[in-house]
Amino acid sequence: QVQLVESGGGLVQAGGSLSLSCAASGRSTFSNYAMAWFRQAPGKEREFVAAIRWNSANTFYADSVKGRFTISRDKSKNSMYLQMSSLKPEDTAVYYCAADPTRILSQIRVPNYLYWGQGTQVTVSS
């Protein structure tokens, strides 16, 4: 059973930076997996933030975060990261790590991944 544990959330002022981590366990390798970050603000639907292909490290971003957020992964640590900069109050949300072994490209932004973390709160004050 794959387990995902996020860390690194917190409170930051607008314009600041924050880094999230997602530690994956339950498998010796996540080869062929797609891994992603989603977020959900109060009263809103869960939305795609960024995704990465484990093998190729190809990345995908939501337009709202492109140029401000960077997704990466470390195979040796079975971990994924989200470096967030130039944060805005509208980035405030619970951020979730997700993983899926059979995610095709056309579905990479759809929030129905197989495995999910418990979420970490990111709050950006104005």
Secondary structure, DSSP 8 states (H G I E B T S, - for coil): --EEEEE--EEEETT--EEEEEEEESSS--TT-EEEEEEE-TTS--EEEEEEETTT--EEE-TTTTTTEEEEEEGGGTEEEEEE-S--GGG-EEEEEEEETT--GGGTTSS--SEE---EEEEEE-
